[in-house]
Amino acid sequence: MTAPSTPKEQLRHATTVVAEALADGPPLRIEHLEHLEAELRAHIGVLLPAAEQHVDGLWPGDVVWHQRRTALDAVPRLLAEDMGDGLASAAKHVRSLARTCGRLLDYTQGAE
């Protein structure tokens, strides 16, 4: 598959990767989890600046601003973690990345 070229295609691809990472079903193979982790990290890297800009535009005293600011402040800590040892740890980490990526998608799409 070729890399998505337009912003709309990138958002659609990120949404697909998030859905795949959060899907119920049998455990994924470690190779597939590694692939998902790399894709999710790339999407987070692209989405984070836009999400930061969106949150910075909210009123700082608002509950929504506080919730989103707290979530954004946690992203660097999550990105500093690795997948850990074992399949369960890797799956948990990938799901955390997927939830974070999904949150960033919500923030950036709400800014459009």
Buried (B, 14 or more C-beta within 10 A) or exposed (E): EEEBEEEEEBBEBBBEBBEBBEEEEEEBEEEBBBBBBEBBBBBBEBBBEBBBEBBEEBEEEEEEBEEBBEBBEEBEEBBEEEBEEEBEBBBBBBBBBBBBBBBBBEBBBEEE
